[in-house]
Amino acid sequence: MRYLFWFSMAVVCYTYVGYPVLAIVLGRLRRLTVAKRPYEPRLSIIIAAHNEVRSIRATLDNKLSLHYAPGRVQIIVVSDASTDGTDDVVREFTSRGVTLLRQEPRRGKTAALNMAAAHATGDIFVFADANSIYAPDALQMLTRNFSDRSVGYVTGRLVYGVTGGSGISLGCRAYMHYEDLLRRSETSLGSIVGVNGGIDAVRRDLFVAMNDDQPPDFVLPLQVVKQGYRVVYEPDALLDEATLTTTRAEYRMRVRVALRAWWALSDMRALLNLPRYGVFAVQLFSHKVLRYAACAAIPVLYVAAFAASGTGLVYQTAAVLGAIFLVCAAAGYAVDRAGYAAPLVSIPYYFMVINAASADALVKFLRGRKQTVWTPRLG
């Protein structure tokens, strides 16, 4: 049991603490910068939408009001077999230059982006969600990175608005702060591993059509790295989005993201080749493979600590701390059910939710399950 304890401890500690610290230290030593300057190439903003009638109007108003060179932005909305009036709302904007494409039958976001790419005229493709609201200068902040010819893909910063006092909302915001710090460090290493799918951009000539079941905000950046270009983080390109506010909604979203990520990792496993991809292979393994696999090590760690608690103070301490963490998570569940949030208990609760979702996704992946389509974020 002691061997299981130390192995599981190493996996969990490295995944959540060791790798971020390593990325920060190496990022400060390596300090790869991006040569940014004002740059306004032709853009195609691509939005995939399925039954987004509640949010698509505000999104299009937002995209049409952004600060950018006049006449250099094309907006394409692909309606993925919407049935709620989304198409009718988009048609109201066609006189203002918005293009509506309809995908029938429903095939999911990835197929929609592939369809739009065939109609896009921009030098840079910008991918936006149907409920995403950009800061006025977001496009300028994104595109200035492309003045550096080594950069092939850029992602912006997701800022969660305060949508309520739930523990899930608080956990979402804490998690995004954690990812923000990690992405800043990974950019200094060369390329980041994870992107914000609601505000990212790729050079037209680096876009690669993907399979319907592949997550575009994971596979496409990896394809860019594979082609020898950098994927970087632009923290000044801001996207405002509401957090999910219920455990069920967050859990379902996390299962979907993790399941699709496992299939993407399987498809792009060549990037884990250490001799060929070096630092990035370590990043991909640490940030994604271990992050989604750590859910298996966490219960083993607790059980091993409890089983070995009679053999030493270290194991006793670990068992007690594990029990305290579980009590805090249970309290976080109760607090969240009551509609409140408290960092001391809400963050442990959120940690348990996302790892339970990762475990669910891992089981589905091992059973060969795939997910191509899903309902819009509700929360």
C-alpha positions in Angstrom: 0.0 0.0 0.0 2.9 2.3 0.7 4.1 2.0 -2.9 0.6 2.9 -4.1 0.5 5.8 -1.8 3.7 7.4 -3.0 3.0 6.7 -6.7 -0.4 8.3 -6.4 0.9 11.1 -4.3 3.5 11.8 -7.0 0.9 11.8 -9.8 -1.5 14.1 -8.0 1.1 16.6 -6.7 3.0 16.8 -10.0 -0.2 17.3 -12.0 -1.7 20.1 -10.0 1.4 21.7 -8.4 4.6 20.3 -9.8 4.0 20.9 -13.4 2.7 24.5 -13.0 5.7 25.4 -10.9 8.0 23.8 -13.4 6.3 25.7 -16.3 6.6 29.0 -14.4 10.3 28.4 -13.6 11.3 27.2 -17.1 9.1 29.9 -18.7 11.1 32.6 -16.9 14.4 31.0 -17.9 13.4 30.4 -21.5 11.4 33.6 -22.0 10.3 33.1 -25.6 8.5 36.3 -26.6 6.0 37.2 -29.3 7.0 40.1 -31.6 3.7 42.0 -31.4 2.8 45.0 -33.5 -0.5 46.5 -34.8 -1.6 44.2 -37.6 -5.1 44.1 -39.2 -5.3 41.3 -41.8 -8.7 40.2 -43.3 -10.7 38.2 -40.8 -13.4 35.7 -41.0 -15.3 35.3 -37.7 -16.9 31.9 -37.6 -19.8 31.1 -35.2 -21.4 27.6 -34.9 -24.8 27.7 -33.4 -27.5 25.2 -32.5 -30.7 26.5 -31.0 -29.1 29.7 -29.7 -32.0 32.1 -30.3 -31.6 33.5 -26.8 -28.0 34.7 -27.3 -27.2 35.0 -31.0 -28.6 38.5 -31.5 -26.4 40.0 -28.7 -23.4 38.1 -30.1 -23.8 39.4 -33.6 -24.4 43.0 -32.4 -21.2 42.6 -30.4 -19.2 41.3 -33.3 -20.4 44.0 -35.7 -19.4 46.7 -33.2 -15.8 45.6 -32.5 -12.9 48.0 -33.2 -11.3 46.9 -36.4 -10.4 48.1 -39.9 -13.7 48.8 -41.8 -14.5 46.2 -44.5 -12.0 43.7 -43.4 -14.2 41.5 -41.2 -16.4 38.7 -42.6 -18.9 37.1 -40.2 -20.3 33.6 -40.9 -22.9 31.8 -38.8 -23.4 28.1 -39.3 -26.7 27.0 -38.0 -26.4 23.3 -37.0 -29.9 22.2 -37.8 -31.4 24.8 -35.4 -35.2 24.5 -34.8 -35.8 27.4 -32.4 -35.7 30.5 -34.7 -31.9 31.0 -34.6 -31.9 31.2 -38.4 -34.5 33.9 -38.5 -32.6 36.1 -36.1 -29.4 35.7 -38.1 -31.2 36.6 -41.4 -32.0 40.0 -39.8 -28.3 40.7 -40.0 -27.6 39.6 -43.6 -28.1 43.2 -44.8 -25.2 44.1 -42.5 -22.9 41.5 -44.1 -23.5 38.5 -42.0 -23.6 35.2 -43.9 -25.9 32.4 -42.8 -25.1 28.8 -43.7 -27.3 25.9 -42.6 -25.9 22.4 -41.8 -28.5 19.7 -42.2 -28.7 17.1 -40.7 -27.1 18.1 -37.4 -23.4 17.1 -37.2 -21.9 19.2 -34.5 -19.6 22.2 -34.1 -16.5 20.7 -35.8 -18.4 19.9 -39.0 -19.9 23.4 -38.9 -16.4 25.0 -38.7 -15.2 22.8 -41.6 -18.2 24.0 -43.6 -17.6 27.6 -42.8 -13.9 27.4 -43.6 -14.8 26.5 -47.2 -16.7 29.8 -47.5 -14.3 32.0 -45.5 -12.3 34.7 -47.3 -10.2 36.0 -44.4 -6.5 35.5 -43.9 -7.2 34.7 -40.3 -10.1 32.6 -39.0 -11.5 33.7 -35.7 -13.7 31.2 -33.8 -16.4 32.6 -31.6 -19.2 30.9 -29.6 -22.8 31.8 -30.1 -23.0 33.3 -26.6 -19.6 35.0 -26.5 -19.2 38.7 -26.0 -15.8 40.2 -26.9 -14.1 43.3 -25.5 -14.2 46.2 -28.1 -10.5 45.7 -29.0 -10.4 41.9 -28.8 -9.7 41.4 -32.5 -6.9 43.9 -32.5 -5.3 42.2 -29.5 -5.6 38.8 -31.2 -4.2 39.8 -34.6 -1.2 41.7 -33.3 0.3 38.4 -32.4 0.2 37.2 -36.1 2.7 39.9 -37.0 5.2 37.4 -35.6 5.5 34.8 -38.4 6.3 32.0 -36.0 2.8 32.3 -34.5 0.1 30.2 -36.1 -2.7 30.2 -33.5 -3.7 32.7 -30.8 -6.3 32.3 -28.0 -7.7 35.0 -25.8 -8.7 35.2 -22.1 -12.0 34.0 -20.9 -13.4 36.2 -18.1 -16.3 34.7 -16.2 -18.9 37.2 -15.1 -20.6 37.0 -11.8 -23.8 35.2 -12.5 -24.7 34.1 -8.9 -23.3 33.0 -5.7 -23.2 29.3 -6.4 -20.1 27.2 -5.4 -19.9 26.0 -9.0 -19.6 29.6 -10.3 -16.8 30.3 -7.7 -15.0 27.1 -8.7 -15.2 28.0 -12.4 -13.6 31.4 -11.8 -10.9 29.9 -9.6 -10.1 27.2 -12.2 -9.8 29.8 -14.9 -7.4 31.9 -12.9 -5.3 28.7 -12.5 -5.4 28.1 -16.2 -4.6 31.7 -17.0 -1.4 31.6 -14.9 -0.4 28.3 -16.6 -1.0 29.6 -20.2 1.1 32.7 -19.6 4.0 30.5 -18.5 3.5 28.0 -21.4 3.6 30.8 -23.9 7.1 31.7 -22.7 8.0 28.0 -23.2 6.9 28.2 -26.9 3.3 27.0 -27.2 0.4 26.5 -24.9 -1.6 23.3 -24.7 -5.1 24.4 -23.9 -7.1 27.2 -25.5 -10.4 29.1 -25.0 -12.6 27.9 -27.8 -14.8 31.0 -27.7 -12.0 33.4 -28.6 -9.2 31.9 -30.7 -7.8 32.5 -34.2 -5.7 30.5 -36.7 -3.9 31.4 -39.9 -6.0 30.4 -42.9 -3.2 28.4 -44.5 -2.8 26.4 -41.3 -6.4 25.4 -40.9 -6.9 21.6 -41.3 -10.3 20.0 -41.8 -11.1 17.8 -38.8 -13.3 14.7 -38.2 -16.7 15.4 -36.7 -15.8 13.9 -33.4 -12.6 15.9 -32.9 -12.8 18.9 -30.6 -11.6 21.9 -32.8 -10.3 23.9 -29.8 -7.9 21.1 -29.0 -7.1 19.3 -32.2 -6.6 22.3 -34.4 -4.0 23.9 -32.1 -2.1 20.6 -31.9 -2.2 20.5 -35.7 -0.6 24.0 -35.8 2.2 22.8 -33.5 2.7 19.8 -35.7 3.2 22.1 -38.6 6.0 23.9 -36.8 4.2 27.0 -35.6 3.5 28.4 -32.1 0.2 28.5 -30.3 0.2 31.5 -27.9 -1.9 33.1 -25.3 -3.1 36.7 -25.5 -4.4 37.8 -22.1 -5.5 41.2 -23.4 -8.0 39.7 -25.8 -11.0 39.4 -23.5 -14.1 37.3 -23.8 -16.9 37.8 -21.3 -19.0 34.7 -20.7 -21.3 33.6 -17.9 -20.3 30.7 -15.8 -22.4 27.6 -15.5 -24.3 27.8 -12.2 -25.5 24.3 -11.5 -23.5 21.1 -10.7 -25.4 19.1 -13.4 -24.6 21.6 -16.2 -20.9 21.9 -15.2 -20.6 18.1 -14.8 -22.1 17.4 -18.2 -19.8 20.0 -19.9 -16.7 18.6 -18.2 -17.5 15.0 -19.2 -18.0 16.1 -22.8 -14.7 18.1 -22.8 -12.7 15.3 -21.2 -14.1 12.6 -23.4 -13.4 14.5 -26.6 -10.0 15.4 -25.3 -9.1 11.7 -24.8 -10.0 10.9 -28.4 -8.0 13.9 -29.5 -5.0 12.8 -27.6 -5.4 9.4 -29.2 -5.5 10.9 -32.6 -2.6 13.3 -32.0 -0.4 10.9 -29.9 2.5 11.5 -32.2 3.0 14.8 -30.4 3.9 12.9 -27.3 7.1 11.8 -29.0 9.8 13.3 -26.7 12.8 13.2 -29.0 10.9 14.9 -31.8 8.7 17.5 -29.9 10.8 18.0 -26.8 9.4 20.4 -24.3 6.0 20.5 -25.9 5.7 16.7 -25.5 6.3 17.1 -21.8 3.7 19.9 -21.7 1.1 17.9 -23.5 1.6 14.9 -21.2 1.6 16.9 -18.1 -1.1 19.4 -18.8 -3.6 17.1 -20.6 -2.8 13.4 -20.2 -2.1 13.5 -16.5 -4.8 16.2 -15.8 -7.5 13.9 -17.2 -5.9 10.7 -15.7 -5.3 12.0 -12.2 -8.9 11.2 -11.3 -7.8 7.6 -11.1 -5.0 8.4 -8.7 -7.0 10.5 -6.2 -9.1 7.8 -4.7 -6.2 5.4 -4.7 -4.2 8.0 -2.8 -6.8 8.3 -0.1 -7.4 4.5 0.3 -3.7 3.8 0.4 -3.2 6.5 3.0 -6.0 5.1 5.2 -4.8 1.5 4.8 -1.2 2.4 5.7 -2.1 4.9 8.5 -1.0 2.4 11.1 2.5 2.2 9.8 3.7 5.8 10.1 2.9 9.4 10.9 3.1 10.5 7.2 0.3 8.1 6.2 -1.8 9.1 9.3 -1.4 12.7 8.4 -2.3 12.1 4.8 -5.4 10.1 5.8 -6.6 12.9 8.2 -6.0 15.6 5.6 -7.9 13.5 3.0 -10.8 13.1 5.4 -10.8 16.8 6.1 -10.8 17.5 2.3 -13.8 15.2 1.8 -15.7 16.8 4.7 -15.0 20.2 3.1 -16.2 19.0 -0.3 -19.4 17.6 1.3 -19.9 21.0 3.0 -19.4 22.6 -0.3 -22.1 20.5 -1.8 -24.5 21.6 1.0 -23.6 25.2 0.6 -24.0 25.1 -3.2 -27.4 23.4 -2.9 -28.4 26.4 -0.6 -27.3 28.8 -3.3 -24.2 30.1 -1.6 -20.5 29.9 -2.0 -17.5 29.9 0.4 -13.9 29.3 -1.0 -12.9 27.1 1.9 -15.5 24.5 1.0 -16.7 25.4 -2.6 -13.3 24.9 -4.2 -12.8 21.4 -2.8 -16.4 20.6 -3.9 -15.6 21.9 -7.4 -12.4 19.9 -7.5 -14.4 16.7 -6.7 -17.0 17.5 -9.4 -14.5 18.0 -12.2 -12.5 14.9 -11.2 -15.7 12.8 -11.1 -16.5 14.1 -14.6 -13.0 13.2 -15.7 -13.5 9.6 -14.3 -16.8 9.3 -16.1 -15.2 10.5 -19.3 -12.3 8.1 -18.9 -14.6 5.1 -18.5 -16.6 6.2 -21.6 -13.4 6.5 -23.6 -12.2 3.1 -22.6 -15.6 1.7 -23.7 -15.2 3.4 -27.1 -17.9 6.0 -26.6 -17.8 9.2 -28.6 -19.7 12.5 -28.5 -20.1 14.7 -31.6 -23.1 16.9 -30.8 -24.5 18.4 -27.5 -27.0 20.9 -26.3 -26.0 24.5 -25.8 -24.6 25.6 -22.4 -27.4 26.1 -19.9 -26.8 26.9 -16.3 
